[in-house]
Structure formats: structure tokens, C-alpha cells
Amino acid sequence: MEEKSVEIKQVSEREIWVGESRFFLGEDGILYETMVVKNDEKTVLAFMDASNILISNFEGKIKFCIDLNKAGQST
């Protein structure tokens, strides 16, 4: 079975898309994550990479707001 690659697209300094999931770091220091996929290990690792990219350039504490309404089930 062929493994699917996870598409990671940085559209701005504060916004990254992983497939259909959006990661946005607001000016308020909140990292908004909207998950829109069935999560597998490869996708979750891409989510972690996206989060780390966005918070690496931010000084101070980061809060997370994670929307899992369309996330599906974990495997």
C-alpha cells in the first residue's frame, strides 16, 4: 500500500495549512488550530512541525485553541 505524503503549505508568516487543517498564530499569542482530517501518525507529526514553525518566531507565552469538530477519529 502506497503511503500518502502530507502537504504542508505556509501561506504567510503566521499561517500554515497541513492538508485541509489550518494553523494560525494570532497577534494575541493564541495559536488557532483547526483540524480537518482523520489523524494518522504522519499527519500528526506534520501538525507538530507546523505548530513548531509558527511558535519558533514568537516571544512570550503561547496559548492554544484547537478545534477538533471535523478531525475524525484518531488511529
DRENBA-607460 format. One record per residue (C-alpha): residue in three letters; chain; z, y, x. Coordinates in Angstrom, 1 decimal, padded with zeros to 4 digits. Layout:
// residues N
+------+-------+--------+--------+--------+
: resn : chain :     zz :     yy :     xx :
+------+-------+--------+--------+--------+
:  ALA :     A :      Z :      Y :      X :
...
+------+-------+--------+--------+--------+
This chain:
// residues 75
+------+-------+--------+--------+--------+
: resn : chain :     zz :     yy :     xx :
+------+-------+--------+--------+--------+
:  MET :     A :  000.0 :  000.0 :  000.0 :
:  GLU :     A : -001.1 :  003.4 :  001.4 :
:  GLU :     A :  001.7 :  006.0 :  001.9 :
:  LYS :     A :  001.1 :  009.4 :  000.3 :
:  SER :     A :  001.7 :  012.4 :  002.5 :
:  VAL :     A :  003.9 :  015.2 :  001.1 :
:  GLU :     A :  002.1 :  018.5 :  001.0 :
:  ILE :     A :  004.2 :  021.4 :  002.3 :
:  LYS :     A :  002.8 :  024.9 :  001.8 :
:  GLN :     A :  004.6 :  028.1 :  003.0 :
:  VAL :     A :  003.2 :  030.9 :  000.9 :
:  SER :     A :  005.5 :  033.7 :  002.2 :
:  GLU :     A :  008.5 :  034.2 :  004.5 :
:  ARG :     A :  010.8 :  033.4 :  001.5 :
:  GLU :     A :  008.8 :  030.8 : -000.5 :
:  ILE :     A :  007.7 :  027.2 :  000.3 :
:  TRP :     A :  006.2 :  024.7 : -002.0 :
:  VAL :     A :  006.6 :  020.9 : -001.5 :
:  GLY :     A :  004.1 :  019.4 : -003.8 :
:  GLU :     A :  005.0 :  020.9 : -007.1 :
:  SER :     A :  008.5 :  021.8 : -006.1 :
:  ARG :     A :  009.4 :  025.4 : -005.3 :
:  PHE :     A :  011.9 :  026.7 : -002.7 :
:  PHE :     A :  012.6 :  030.4 : -002.8 :
:  LEU :     A :  015.1 :  032.4 : -000.8 :
:  GLY :     A :  016.1 :  035.5 : -002.8 :
:  GLU :     A :  017.4 :  038.7 : -001.3 :
:  ASP :     A :  020.7 :  037.8 : -002.8 :
:  GLY :     A :  021.2 :  035.0 : -000.4 :
:  ILE :     A :  020.6 :  032.3 : -003.0 :
:  LEU :     A :  018.1 :  029.5 : -002.2 :
:  TYR :     A :  016.5 :  028.6 : -005.5 :
:  GLU :     A :  015.1 :  025.0 : -005.5 :
:  THR :     A :  013.0 :  023.7 : -008.5 :
:  MET :     A :  012.4 :  020.0 : -008.1 :
:  VAL :     A :  009.3 :  018.7 : -009.9 :
:  VAL :     A :  008.7 :  015.1 : -008.8 :
:  LYS :     A :  010.0 :  011.6 : -008.6 :
:  ASN :     A :  012.1 :  011.7 : -005.4 :
:  ASP :     A :  011.4 :  009.2 : -002.7 :
:  GLU :     A :  012.7 :  009.3 :  000.9 :
:  LYS :     A :  009.6 :  011.0 :  002.3 :
:  THR :     A :  009.8 :  013.8 : -000.3 :
:  VAL :     A :  013.5 :  014.3 :  000.1 :
:  LEU :     A :  013.0 :  014.7 :  003.8 :
:  ALA :     A :  010.3 :  017.3 :  003.1 :
:  PHE :     A :  012.7 :  019.1 :  000.8 :
:  MET :     A :  015.3 :  019.3 :  003.6 :
:  ASP :     A :  012.7 :  020.6 :  006.0 :
:  ALA :     A :  011.6 :  023.3 :  003.5 :
:  SER :     A :  015.3 :  024.4 :  003.0 :
:  ASN :     A :  016.0 :  024.5 :  006.7 :
:  ILE :     A :  012.9 :  026.6 :  007.4 :
:  LEU :     A :  013.9 :  029.2 :  004.8 :
:  ILE :     A :  017.6 :  029.4 :  005.8 :
:  SER :     A :  017.0 :  029.5 :  009.5 :
:  ASN :     A :  015.9 :  033.1 :  009.4 :
:  PHE :     A :  018.8 :  034.3 :  007.1 :
:  GLU :     A :  022.0 :  035.6 :  008.4 :
:  GLY :     A :  025.2 :  035.0 :  006.4 :
:  LYS :     A :  026.2 :  032.5 :  003.8 :
:  ILE :     A :  023.6 :  030.8 :  001.6 :
:  LYS :     A :  024.2 :  029.6 : -001.9 :
:  PHE :     A :  022.0 :  027.1 : -003.6 :
:  CYS :     A :  020.7 :  027.0 : -007.2 :
:  ILE :     A :  019.0 :  023.7 : -007.8 :
:  ASP :     A :  017.0 :  022.9 : -010.9 :
:  LEU :     A :  016.7 :  019.2 : -011.5 :
:  ASN :     A :  015.4 :  019.3 : -015.1 :
:  LYS :     A :  011.9 :  018.0 : -014.0 :
:  ALA :     A :  013.0 :  016.0 : -011.0 :
:  GLY :     A :  012.7 :  012.5 : -012.4 :
:  GLN :     A :  014.8 :  009.6 : -011.1 :
:  SER :     A :  015.8 :  009.0 : -007.5 :
:  THR :     A :  014.6 :  005.8 : -005.9 :
+------+-------+--------+--------+--------+
